[in-house]
């Protein structure tokens, strides 16, 4: 009797602590034995920064099973081999994912910074799941748009667009999922925007009626970027919109909010969302003072917005734009060198720090690294060189580094942690820091692209200023 009571108590405890919204993810595919696949979600529709949701670690027999807490329908994605897999998770579901035939990137694909993965929606063994419904809808929409391409996109036939819309509404009328209905609405509006060259005003109702919980779903991201990407730069090229430049220079958030609301027929929170996107893109355009945009993003109307998603997004956008700006603290790199000893880049030597992220399997990187000896010879008194290497064959890497007498501290980024932290998309990329690990130049010029001249001029000015300050 005691054992039975104890069993009931334990069972009750296990049930009570298990997340009510847990979704079960299962995989069975021997070809993927030992493979790890990370799944991410987007944090927001402006910065598109990634947050890891979970990781698949397939066992030696090709099986994986795990539970993921999913409080609401969530879009996630993963990159593996040549693929990018897209997936919607829903609370309390059991998903048996079907993985495509395993195909790893070729050597050329791995070194190509412009490589585009093959996108696909994960299929499941339960064909009525949301993911399969969306995949089927997208395939059918693409087929119809292709069949009527000339009439739709060239002749801009409204009747053909209505035919496509009516056909899809009839085919998928039984699917009641709000996520699916929202996806269908937005994808049809993407086609409509392309076919009829629609302006933001003509799509304002779509943005006003799309709930914030759908903002990181792929159909919204596609339409949002299509309509508002680089919109601020576009607006200032109009003769009558010189006021925008003045407003940004004066950090006039009220003018910008009013302009966005009136010009695009939006209301909060869609107004703030559109403005954050425009400020984000405007920062990188070179058309506006960066400090002014950062100042606007610091305003209470964004940072302390009554809509919590907007407030969080404003903070996130500002953090992203501030990353590696001159004077900001750079992430400290702690890695093992090619001899296996751990080294951290914040160890003070009283010298400037020159980081060069490189891949020794790339010819261009090898040539840049060879030139480092000349840079060290000229600036060794004031400069410390860190070569941060993408993991490749360690023996081949060491042979090259030793044979060519590549100077500096050679660190190996085994899992790409710091390549990700520094947002390195291609190689080589260089960064110059001061003695306090603060950014001087990001990016700095690469060795063969003029770093010698860039640092020489900077150093001359810097030493002169320091000497002058000491004499006061």
N, C-alpha and C positions, 0 to 999 in steps of 0.2 A: 504493500500500500504506500509506504514511504517513497519507494523508487518511482512509483507511478505519479505521485504528487510532485516529486522533484522534476520528472520529465515534463509534466504539464507546465510547471513554473518556467523551466528553461525554454520550452517552446513558445510560451507567451512572451518571454523576454526577447527572443529572437525576432518574433513577429513585430513587437512594438518598436524595436530599434531600427528595423529595416526601413529604408526610405519608401514612403508610400508611392512615390512617383518613379521608382526605379524601373529602368528599361533594360532588358537582357539583350546583349549583343553576342551572337555566336558566329563562328567561322569554321568551316571544315574544307581544307584544301591542302593536300600533301605537298604540292609545288611550293607552298609558302612556309614550309617548316622552318622554324628558327627566325622568321622575318618579323621585324618590328615596324608597325605603322602608327604614326601619330595623327590624331584627329584634332582639328582646331575649329574654333568659331571666330567670327569677326567681333571685335569689341564695340564697334560703332561704324556707321556708314561713311564717315568723313576720313578718319585716319586709316581705316581698314587694317588696324593692327590685330595680330593674332593672339588668341589665348588658348592654351591646350585644354581640351576637354577630357580626353583619355587616350590611352595607348594600347594597341593590340600587340601582344607578344605571342605569336603562334608557337605551339610546342613542337617537339620533334616528330609528332605524328600528323601535324598539320591542323591541330584543333585549337580553338580559343573560345572561352566563355567568360563573360564578366557582366556585372551590373553597373549601370550608370544612372545617377540621380538626374532626372529630367523634369523640372517643375513645369515647363511649358514647351510646346513644339519649338525645336531649336534646329537651325541649319548648321551643319558642320561639314568639313571637307578635309581631305588628306592628299598628300603627294607621295607616290611610291612608284619606283621604276619610271616608265614613260607616262604614267597616268596621273590625273587628278580626279579623285572620287568625290562625288557630291551626295550628301545624305541628310534627310530630315529625321530627327529623333522625336518621338512622341512619348508622353508619360505612360508607364505601365504597359509597354509593348514588348514583344519577343521577336527580335529581328535575326533571321538567319541569312547573313550576307553572302552573296555569290560574288567571288572575286574573279576578275578577268584572267585570261592566260598570262602567266608571269613573263614580263619583258622588262629587262633592266635597260637603263640608258646606255647608249654606245659611248665610247671614249669621246667622240666629237660632241655628242649631246651634253656630256658632263662638263665640257669646257666652254660650251656655248652660252653666254649670258642671256641670249635672246630665245633660248629654248622654250617652246610652249608645250605643256603637257597635253595629252589626249584627255579631254573632259568626258565624263560619263556619270550618269546617275546609277548608284548601286541598285542592282536588282536583288530581290529577296525571294526566298522559297515560298513566301506567302504572297501571292500575286495581287492581292487586294490592298496591300499596304500603300500608305500615302506616297512613299518614294516611287513605287511602280506607277502609280496614277499620274504623278507629275512627269515622269520619264515618258510615259505614253502620250500625254498631252503635248509635251515639247516636240516629240518626234512627228506627231500629226500636224502641229502648227507649222513646223519647218517644211513638211511635205507640201502643204497647201500653199505656203508662201512661195515655194520654189515653182510649183505648177503654174501659178499666176504671176510670176515675177514681173514680166513686162507690163502687164495691165495694172499691177499694183504699184510698183515702184517707179516705172517710167511714165505711164499714162495717168498715174494717180487716180485710179478708178475707185470712187466711193462705193459703187455697187458691188465691186469685187471684194472690197474690205468687209462690207456687210454680209456678203455671202460666206466668207471665211468665218466671221464671228458667229453667224447663225448656225453654221454647220458644227462648229466646235461646242457651242452652247447646247445643241441638241445631243451630240455624241456623249457629252460629259455631264448631262443634267442630273444624273442620279448621285453624283458625288457631293455630299453636303459639307465636307470639311472646310472650315473657314480659311485654313492655310492654303488649301487647294484653290478655293474660289478667289482668294487674294492673288495667288500666283497667276491664275488664268487672266484676271483683270489686268494685271501689270504687264504680262507678256504681250497681250493684245495691244496694250497702249505703247509698248516698245515698237511693235510693227507699225502702228498708226503714226507714231512720231517720226519714224524713218520714211514712211511712204508719203506723208503729207507735210514733212518739214515743219512740225509743230513748234510753237514758241512756248516758253514757260507758262504764259497766261492761259494758253489753250489747254494746258494740262494741270492747271491749278487745282481743279476739283479732285483730281487723282491724288495729289499730294496731301490735300486737306482731309481726304476720307481714308487714307491709309494709316492704320493705327501704329504707334511707335513700336509695338512688339514685332511688327513685320519689317522694321527698318533695316535689319541685317540679313534679310532673306535675299537670295540672288536676283530675283526678278525686280525687286525694289532698287537694289544696288545698280543694276543695269540701266534702269530708266532714270534714276537720280543722277548718275554720272553723265548720261547722254544729254540731259537737259541743263545741268548746272556746272559742268566741268569748265574751268577757266572763264566763268561768266563775268567775273569782275574785270578781267583784262579786256574782254569783249566790250563791256559797257563803256569803258573809258575811251574807246576808239570812236565812239559816237560823238559828234560835235557838241551836242547839248548836255553831255554828262561830265563836264570838267569839274563839277561840284563834288563828284565822288573822290577825286584825287585830293581836293581840299579837305574833305571830311575825314579821310584816312590820315592825312598829315596832322590834323587837329585831334585825331582820335575821337571823333564825334560819333559815338555808338547810336545815339538817337536818330541822327540823319540816316545812317546806314540801315537801321531797322525799319524806319519809315519808308525809305526807298525800296527795300526788298518787299515790304508788305504791299505798297501801292503799285509798284511796277510789275509784280508777278501775281497780284491778287491772292496773297497768302494771309494766313492768320497764325498766331502762336499755337503750337510749337513749330509748325512748318516754316514760319518766317525765320526763326533762329537757326533751324536746321540748315536752310538754304544759305543763310549768311555765313555760318561756320564753314560750309563747303567752299564758298567763294573766297573767304579770308584764307583758308588753308591753301587753295590753289594759287591765290594771289601772292602769297608769301614766296612760293617757289618760282613765280613767273619773272621776277626781277623788275616788275612794273611799279612796285610800291616799296616804301621804306620798311624794312623788316621790323625795326624797333616799334614803328607805329602800329603795325598789325599785332605785334605781341602786346602792346599797350591796350588795344581794343579788346583783345581776348581776355585781358585781366579785369575788364569792367564788371561791376556787380550784376548788371543786367544779363550777363552770360554766366559768370562764375557762380552766382547765387540765384540763378533762375528758379522760378517756382516749379518748373518742370524738372524733376531730378535727372532725367536722361539728358536734357540739354546742359544742365550744370556739369554733370560728369563728362560730357562730350567736350565742353569748353575747356575743362581742365586737361583732358587727354590731348586735345589739339594743341594747346599751348605747350604741354610737355614734349610733344613730338617735335614741334617747331623749334623749341629751345635746345634740342638734342645736338650736342657737339657745336654749338655756336661759340664763337671766340669768347674766352673768359669763363666758359662753363667747365665744370669738372667732367673729365672723361672717365668712363668705366675703367677700373683697375683690372688689368689682365693678369691672371694667375694661371700659368700653364707649366708643363714640364718641358725642359729643353731637349735637344736631340740626344743628350746623354742620360736622360731620365730624371734630372734634378728639377725640383719645382722652383720657379722664379716668378716674382710678382713685380709689376712695372712701377709700383709706387715707392720702391726703395730709392731713397734720396741719394743722388750723386752730385747734386748741384749743377746738373747739365740739362739742356733741352733734350727732349725725347722724340725721336723720329721713328714712327711705326710704319712698316710697310707690310701690308697683307698680300701674300703671294702664294702661287701654286707652282711648284717646281716642275710640274709636268707640262707647263705652258712655255713655249719658246720665248714669248715676249717677257714673261716674268724672269726667266733666266738672264736675259740681256739686261734688264733693269737691276737685278741683284748683283751682277758682275760689276756694274758701275758704282756700287756702294763703296768699293775700296778707295776710289778717288775722293768720294765725299768724306769718308773717315779720315783719309790722309790730310785733307784740308781743314776739317772742323773737329777733330778728335778732342780738342781742349774744351769745347763747348757743347758737343753733341754726342748723345748716346743712341745707338741704333738698335731697334728691336725688329727682327724679321719674324712675323707671325704667319706660320705656314699651314695651309690646308693639308689635312692628313692625306698622304699618298703612301707609296712604298717607302718605308723608313730607310732601308738600306740604300736604295737609289738616291733618296733625298740627301743622305749623309755623304755619299760618294760625290755628288755634285757640289755640295757646300764646301767640303774639304778640298776637293781638287781645284776649285776656283778661288779658294781662300776668301769666301764671302764673309765680310766682317759683321760684327754685331752679335747680339744674343738671339739665338735661334729657338723659337718656341713653336711647339706643334699643337694645333687646335684639333685634338682627337675627334671630338663630336660636333665641331662647328659652333660651339657655344659663343665664342667671342666674335666670330665672323657674323653671327646673327646679331649679337649685341651692338656691334658697330655698323650693322645694316649694310654689309658688304655684298654687292650683287655681282661684281665682276672683279677680275684681278689684272694688274696690281692696283691697290688703293693705298694712299699714304695719308698720315695724319701727323701734324707737328704739335707737341705739347711743351709747356714750360716746365720748370723744376718742380712746380706744385701740382703737376698732373692736370693743368688747365689747358684748354684748347687755344692754340695760336692760329693754326690753319687747318680747316677740315672741309674739303680735302686739301692736303698739301700737294705740291707738284711731285710726281714720281721722279726717280733718279734721272732718267734720260729725258724727261720733259722739262727740265729747268729748275729742279730743286736747289741745285748748287747756287744759282743766281738768286733765287727767291730767298733762301736762308741767309746768304751772304749779305744782301741788302737789309734784311730784317735785323740780323745780328749787329750790323754796324749802327743802325738806329738805336737798337735796344741798349747796347753798351754805352753809347753816347749819352742817352737819357739817364742811365743809372749813374754814370760818372758825374753828370750835372747835378743830379739830385743829392749825391753824397757831398758835393762841394758847397751846398747851400747851408 
